[in-house]
Amino acid sequence: MRTHLSNAARWRVLACLVVGILALSSCGDDTSEPVSTEPGDPATTDTTIAPDDDEPGGPPSEEAEVEPDRAMVGTSWEIISTLQGPDAFDTVSDATGAGGSLVLEADGTFEITTPCLVRSGTYVERGDARVVFSITDDQPQPCEEPDDELAAAVDAVLVHGAIVEIDGDDMTMWADDVGLGLRAAEQR
């Protein structure tokens, strides 16, 4: 017995067959090897899609490069703050613009200046990040408004020696609960 399909039914069957064939052709056998092993052949070329700039793992953003620590010796250090307090310096006083600076030379000499004094002498670096100073020349300078906090911090560092930490262009020197915050002014 033969069944006759109308033209509309034939088109539906044909459409279903075409859709089925297309669906099956898009399913590949994941275990098959590429047909060609020639370099540059699309069948063997590894294609990597780069993530968008906004996605995690995307290309690195253009951030400022991390600056290496400045050398303690041979750098002119500007005094930018005085530090006081036992708990990582409870008080920080701005000394920017006060005109203070410190230079430690490679020959073991130093000079520290503030608006009210110039002191120089020798220093020795110890292995425990401590610098010990010996003052050989102390020249008070005439000044209009002495900065007692700055003078006390300089005295503490020079008289008691200082623990030194350098982070990029910043250096901290402290003795007991008093210290100086310094910033590299220029490489000498």
NUKOLTOR-657261 format. One line per 8 residues: number of its first residue (from 1); their letters; for each residue x, y, z of N, C-alpha, C. Coordinates in Angstrom, 1 decimal. Example, Ala and Ser with C-alpha at 12.3 -4.5 7.8 and 13.67 -1.06 7.14 Angstrom:
<pts>
1	as	13.2:-5.7:7.8:12.3:-4.5:7.8:13.2:-3.3:7.8 | 12.8:-2.2:7.1:13.7:-1.1:7.1:12.9:0.0:7.9
</pts>
This chain:
<pts>
1	mrthlsna	0.8:-1.1:0.0:0.0:0.0:0.0:0.9:1.2:0.0 | 0.5:2.1:-0.8:1.2:3.3:-1.0:0.5:4.5:-0.4 | 1.3:5.4:0.3:0.7:6.5:1.0:1.1:7.7:0.1 | 0.1:8.6:-0.1:0.4:9.8:-0.8:0.4:11.0:0.1 | 1.4:11.7:0.0:1.6:12.9:0.8:1.2:14.1:0.0 | 0.6:15.0:0.6:0.3:16.3:0.0:1.6:17.1:-0.2 | 1.6:18.1:-1.0:2.8:18.9:-1.2:3.3:19.6:0.1 | 2.3:20.0:0.8:2.6:20.7:2.1:3.3:19.7:3.1
9	arwrvlac	2.9:18.5:3.1:3.4:17.5:4.0:4.9:17.1:3.5 | 5.0:17.0:2.2:6.4:16.7:1.7:7.4:17.8:2.1 | 7.0:19.1:2.0:7.9:20.2:2.3:8.2:20.1:3.8 | 7.2:19.8:4.7:7.5:19.6:6.1:8.5:18.5:6.4 | 8.4:17.4:5.7:9.3:16.3:5.9:10.7:16.7:5.4 | 10.7:17.3:4.2:12.0:17.8:3.7:12.7:18.8:4.6 | 11.9:19.7:5.2:12.5:20.7:6.1:13.0:20.0:7.3 | 12.3:19.1:7.8:12.8:18.3:9.0:14.1:17.6:8.7
17	lvvgilal	14.1:17.0:7.6:15.4:16.3:7.2:16.5:17.2:7.1 | 16.3:18.4:6.4:17.4:19.3:6.3:17.9:19.9:7.6 | 16.9:20.2:8.5:17.3:20.7:9.9:18.0:19.6:10.6 | 17.6:18.3:10.5:18.3:17.2:11.2:19.7:17.0:10.7 | 19.8:17.1:9.3:21.2:16.9:8.8:22.1:18.0:9.2 | 21.6:19.3:9.2:22.4:20.4:9.6:22.8:20.3:11.1 | 21.9:19.8:11.9:22.2:19.7:13.3:23.2:18.6:13.5 | 23.1:17.5:12.8:24.1:16.4:13.0:25.5:16.8:12.4
25	sscgddts	25.5:17.6:11.4:26.8:18.0:10.8:27.5:18.9:11.7 | 26.9:19.7:12.5:27.6:20.6:13.4:28.2:19.8:14.6 | 27.7:18.6:14.9:28.3:17.8:16.0:29.5:17.1:15.4 | 30.7:17.3:16.0:31.9:16.7:15.5:32.3:15.6:16.4 | 33.2:14.7:16.0:33.8:13.7:16.8:35.0:14.3:17.4 | 34.9:14.6:18.7:36.0:15.3:19.4:37.3:14.4:19.5 | 37.2:13.2:19.2:38.4:12.3:19.3:39.1:12.2:18.0 | 38.6:12.8:16.9:39.3:12.7:15.6:40.5:13.6:15.6
33	epvstepg	41.5:13.2:14.8:42.7:14.0:14.6:42.5:14.9:13.4 | 43.2:16.0:13.3:43.1:16.9:12.1:43.5:16.1:10.9 | 42.9:16.5:9.8:43.2:15.8:8.5:44.6:16.2:8.1 | 45.0:17.4:8.2:46.3:17.9:7.8:47.2:18.2:9.0 | 48.5:18.0:8.8:49.4:18.4:9.9:50.4:19.4:9.4 | 50.1:20.0:8.3:51.0:21.0:7.7:51.0:22.3:8.5 | 52.1:23.0:8.8:52.1:24.2:9.6:51.3:25.3:8.8 | 50.5:26.0:9.6:49.7:27.1:9.0:48.4:26.6:8.5
41	dpattdtt	48.1:25.3:8.4:46.9:24.8:7.9:45.8:25.1:9.0 | 44.6:25.6:8.6:43.6:26.0:9.6:43.2:24.8:10.4 | 43.4:23.6:9.9:43.0:22.4:10.7:43.9:22.2:11.9 | 45.1:22.7:11.8:46.1:22.4:12.9:46.5:23.7:13.6 | 46.0:24.8:13.2:46.3:26.1:13.8:45.6:26.3:15.1 | 46.3:26.6:16.2:45.8:26.8:17.5:45.3:28.3:17.5 | 44.0:28.5:17.7:43.5:29.8:17.8:43.2:30.2:19.2 | 43.7:31.2:19.7:43.5:31.7:21.1:42.7:33.0:21.0
49	iapdddep	41.6:33.1:21.8:40.9:34.3:21.8:41.3:35.1:23.0 | 41.8:36.3:22.9:42.2:37.1:24.0:41.0:37.7:24.7 | 41.1:37.7:26.0:40.0:38.3:26.8:39.9:39.8:26.5 | 38.7:40.3:26.7:38.5:41.7:26.6:39.4:42.4:27.7 | 39.7:43.7:27.4:40.4:44.5:28.4:39.7:44.6:29.7 | 38.4:44.6:29.7:37.7:44.8:30.9:37.5:43.5:31.7 | 37.8:42.3:31.1:37.6:41.0:31.8:38.8:40.8:32.7 | 38.5:40.0:33.8:39.6:39.6:34.7:40.5:38.7:33.8
57	ggppseea	41.8:38.9:34.0:42.8:38.1:33.2:43.1:38.7:31.8 | 42.5:39.8:31.6:42.7:40.5:30.3:44.1:41.2:30.3 | 44.4:41.9:29.2:45.7:42.5:29.1:45.9:43.4:30.3 | 47.2:43.5:30.8:47.5:44.3:31.9:47.2:45.8:31.6 | 46.6:46.5:32.6:46.3:47.9:32.4:47.7:48.6:32.5 | 47.7:49.8:31.9:48.9:50.6:32.0:49.0:51.3:33.3 | 49.6:50.7:34.3:49.8:51.2:35.6:51.2:51.8:35.7 | 51.4:52.6:36.7:52.8:53.2:36.9:53.7:52.0:37.3
65	evepdram	54.9:52.0:36.8:55.8:51.0:37.1:56.3:51.2:38.5 | 56.6:50.1:39.2:57.1:50.2:40.6:58.5:50.7:40.5 | 58.7:51.7:41.3:60.1:52.3:41.3:61.0:51.5:42.2 | 62.2:51.2:41.8:63.1:50.5:42.7:63.5:51.4:43.9 | 63.9:50.8:45.0:64.3:51.6:46.2:65.6:52.4:45.8 | 65.6:53.7:46.2:66.7:54.5:46.0:67.8:54.0:46.9 | 69.1:54.3:46.5:70.2:54.0:47.4:70.3:55.0:48.5 | 70.5:54.6:49.7:70.6:55.5:50.8:71.8:56.4:50.6
73	vgtsweii	72.9:55.8:50.2:74.2:56.6:50.0:74.2:57.2:48.6 | 74.6:58.5:48.5:74.7:59.2:47.3:73.4:59.9:46.8 | 72.4:59.8:47.5:71.1:60.4:47.2:71.0:61.6:48.1 | 70.5:62.7:47.6:70.1:63.9:48.4:68.7:63.7:48.8 | 68.5:63.6:50.2:67.2:63.3:50.8:66.6:64.6:51.4 | 65.4:65.0:50.9:64.7:66.1:51.5:63.9:65.7:52.7 | 64.0:66.4:53.8:63.3:66.1:55.0:61.8:66.6:54.7 | 60.9:65.7:54.8:59.5:66.1:54.5:58.6:66.0:55.7
81	stlqgpda	59.0:65.3:56.7:58.2:65.2:57.9:59.0:64.8:59.1 | 58.4:65.1:60.3:59.0:64.6:61.6:57.9:63.7:62.1 | 58.4:62.6:62.8:57.6:61.5:63.2:57.7:61.3:64.7 | 56.6:61.1:65.4:56.7:60.9:66.9:55.6:59.9:67.3 | 56.0:59.1:68.2:55.0:58.1:68.8:55.5:56.7:68.7 | 55.2:55.9:69.7:55.6:54.5:69.8:54.9:53.6:68.8 | 53.7:53.9:68.4:52.9:53.0:67.6:53.0:53.4:66.1 | 54.1:53.0:65.4:54.3:53.4:64.0:54.0:54.9:63.8
89	fdtvsdat	54.5:55.7:64.7:54.4:57.1:64.6:52.9:57.6:64.7 | 52.5:57.9:65.9:51.2:58.4:66.1:51.0:59.8:65.6 | 52.1:60.6:65.5:52.0:62.0:65.0:53.0:62.2:63.9 | 52.5:62.7:62.8:53.4:63.1:61.7:53.2:64.5:61.4 | 54.3:65.3:61.5:54.2:66.7:61.2:54.9:67.0:59.9 | 54.2:67.8:59.1:54.7:68.1:57.7:55.9:69.1:57.9 | 57.0:68.7:57.2:58.2:69.5:57.2:58.6:69.9:55.8 | 57.7:69.6:54.8:58.0:69.9:53.4:58.1:71.4:53.3
97	gaggslvl	59.1:71.8:52.6:59.4:73.2:52.4:60.2:73.9:53.5 | 60.5:73.1:54.6:61.3:73.6:55.7:62.7:73.9:55.3 | 63.1:73.2:54.2:64.5:73.4:53.7:65.5:72.4:54.3 | 65.0:71.3:54.9:66.0:70.4:55.5:66.4:69.3:54.5 | 67.6:68.9:54.6:68.1:67.8:53.7:69.2:67.0:54.4 | 69.4:65.8:53.9:70.4:64.9:54.4:71.1:64.2:53.2 | 72.4:64.2:53.2:73.2:63.5:52.2:74.2:62.6:52.9 | 74.2:61.3:52.5:75.2:60.4:53.0:76.1:60.0:51.9
105	eadgtfei	77.4:60.3:52.0:78.4:60.1:50.9:79.0:58.7:51.1 | 79.5:58.2:49.9:80.1:56.9:49.9:81.4:56.8:50.7 | 82.0:57.9:51.0:83.2:57.9:51.8:82.9:57.8:53.3 | 81.7:57.7:53.7:81.3:57.6:55.1:81.0:58.9:55.8 | 80.9:60.0:55.1:80.6:61.3:55.7:79.1:61.6:55.4 | 78.6:62.5:56.2:77.2:63.0:56.0:77.1:64.5:56.3 | 76.1:65.1:55.7:75.7:66.4:56.1:74.2:66.5:56.1 | 73.7:67.1:57.2:72.3:67.4:57.4:72.1:68.8:57.6
113	ttpclvrs	71.1:69.4:56.9:70.9:70.8:57.1:69.4:71.1:57.4 | 69.1:72.1:58.2:67.8:72.6:58.4:67.9:74.1:58.4 | 66.9:74.8:58.4:67.0:76.3:58.4:67.8:76.8:59.6 | 67.9:76.0:60.7:68.6:76.5:61.9:69.9:75.9:62.2 | 70.3:74.9:61.4:71.6:74.2:61.7:72.2:73.5:60.5 | 73.5:73.3:60.5:74.2:72.5:59.5:75.1:71.6:60.4 | 74.9:70.3:60.3:75.7:69.3:61.0:76.3:68.4:60.0 | 77.6:68.0:60.3:78.2:67.0:59.4:79.1:66.1:60.3
121	gtyvergd	79.5:65.1:59.7:80.4:64.1:60.4:80.5:62.8:59.7 | 80.6:61.7:60.4:80.8:60.4:59.8:79.6:59.5:60.2 | 79.4:58.5:59.4:78.4:57.5:59.8:78.9:56.1:59.5 | 78.3:55.1:60.1:78.6:53.7:59.9:77.3:53.0:59.7 | 77.2:52.2:58.7:76.0:51.3:58.5:76.2:50.0:59.2 | 75.3:49.6:60.0:75.3:48.3:60.7:74.4:47.3:60.0 | 74.6:46.1:60.2:73.9:45.0:59.5:72.4:45.0:59.9 | 72.0:45.6:60.9:70.6:45.5:61.4:69.8:46.7:60.9
129	arvvfsit	70.1:47.3:59.8:69.4:48.4:59.2:69.6:49.7:60.0 | 70.6:49.7:60.8:70.8:50.9:61.7:72.0:51.7:61.1 | 71.9:53.0:61.2:73.0:53.9:60.9:73.4:54.6:62.2 | 74.7:54.6:62.5:75.2:55.3:63.7:76.0:56.5:63.2 | 75.7:57.7:63.7:76.4:58.9:63.3:77.3:59.4:64.4 | 78.4:60.1:63.9:79.3:60.8:64.8:79.4:62.2:64.3 | 79.0:63.2:65.1:78.9:64.6:64.6:80.3:65.2:64.8 | 80.9:65.7:63.8:82.2:66.3:63.9:82.1:67.9:63.7
137	ddqpqpce	81.1:68.3:63.1:80.9:69.8:62.9:79.4:70.2:63.1 | 79.2:71.1:64.0:77.8:71.5:64.4:77.8:73.1:64.2 | 77.1:73.5:63.2:77.1:75.0:62.9:75.6:75.5:63.0 | 75.3:76.1:64.2:74.0:76.7:64.3:73.9:77.8:63.3 | 72.7:77.9:62.7:72.4:79.0:61.7:71.4:79.9:62.2 | 71.6:81.2:61.9:70.6:82.2:62.3:69.2:81.9:61.6 | 68.2:81.8:62.4:66.9:81.5:61.8:65.8:82.3:62.5 | 64.7:82.6:61.8:63.7:83.4:62.4:62.8:82.6:63.3
145	epddelaa	62.3:81.5:62.9:61.4:80.7:63.7:62.0:79.3:63.8 | 62.6:79.0:64.9:63.2:77.6:65.1:62.0:76.6:65.1 | 62.2:75.5:64.4:61.3:74.4:64.4:61.7:73.4:65.5 | 61.1:73.4:66.7:61.6:72.6:67.7:61.4:71.1:67.4 | 60.3:70.7:66.8:60.0:69.3:66.4:61.1:68.8:65.5 | 61.4:69.6:64.5:62.4:69.2:63.5:63.8:69.1:64.2 | 64.1:70.0:65.0:65.4:70.0:65.8:65.5:68.7:66.7 | 64.4:68.4:67.3:64.4:67.3:68.2:64.5:66.0:67.4
153	avdavlvh	63.8:65.9:66.3:63.9:64.7:65.5:65.3:64.5:64.9 | 65.9:65.6:64.4:67.3:65.5:63.9:68.3:65.1:65.0 | 68.1:65.7:66.2:69.0:65.4:67.3:68.9:63.9:67.7 | 67.6:63.4:67.8:67.4:62.0:68.1:68.1:61.0:67.2 | 67.9:61.3:65.9:68.5:60.4:64.8:70.0:60.5:64.9 | 70.6:61.7:65.0:72.0:61.8:65.0:72.7:61.3:66.3 | 72.1:61.5:67.4:72.7:61.2:68.7:72.5:59.7:69.0 | 71.3:59.1:68.8:71.0:57.7:69.1:71.2:56.8:68.0
161	gaiveidg	71.5:57.2:66.8:71.6:56.4:65.6:70.2:56.2:65.1 | 70.0:55.6:63.9:68.7:55.5:63.3:68.5:54.2:62.7 | 67.3:53.6:62.8:66.8:52.5:62.1:66.3:53.1:60.7 | 66.7:52.5:59.6:66.4:53.0:58.3:65.5:52.1:57.5 | 64.5:52.6:56.9:63.7:51.9:55.9:63.5:52.7:54.7 | 63.8:52.1:53.5:63.6:52.8:52.2:62.6:52.0:51.4 | 61.6:52.8:50.9:60.6:52.3:50.0:60.5:53.2:48.8 | 61.1:52.8:47.7:61.1:53.6:46.5:61.8:54.9:46.7
169	ddmtmwad	61.2:56.0:46.6:61.8:57.3:46.8:61.7:57.8:48.2 | 61.1:57.1:49.1:60.9:57.5:50.5:61.8:56.7:51.5 | 62.3:57.5:52.4:63.2:56.9:53.5:62.7:57.4:54.8 | 62.6:56.4:55.8:62.2:56.8:57.2:63.4:56.4:58.0 | 63.8:57.4:58.9:64.9:57.1:59.9:64.3:57.4:61.3 | 64.4:56.5:62.2:63.9:56.8:63.5:64.8:56.2:64.6 | 64.7:56.9:65.7:65.4:56.6:66.9:64.5:56.7:68.1 | 64.3:55.6:68.9:63.4:55.6:69.9:62.0:55.9:69.3
177	dvglglra	61.3:56.9:69.8:59.9:57.2:69.3:59.9:58.5:68.5 | 61.0:58.9:67.9:61.1:60.1:67.1:61.8:59.8:65.8 | 61.4:60.4:64.7:62.1:60.1:63.5:61.9:61.2:62.4 | 62.4:60.9:61.3:62.4:61.8:60.1:61.8:61.0:58.9 | 60.9:61.7:58.2:60.5:61.2:56.9:61.2:61.9:55.8 | 61.8:61.2:54.9:62.6:61.9:53.9:62.2:61.4:52.5 | 62.4:62.2:51.5:62.1:61.9:50.1:63.3:62.2:49.2 | 63.6:61.3:48.3:64.8:61.5:47.4:64.6:62.7:46.6
185	aeqr	65.5:63.6:46.6:65.5:64.8:45.8:66.1:64.6:44.5 | 67.3:64.0:44.5:68.0:63.8:43.3:69.1:62.7:43.5 | 69.5:62.0:42.5:70.6:61.1:42.6:71.9:61.8:42.3 | 72.8:61.7:43.2:74.1:62.4:43.1:75.1:61.6:42.3
</pts>
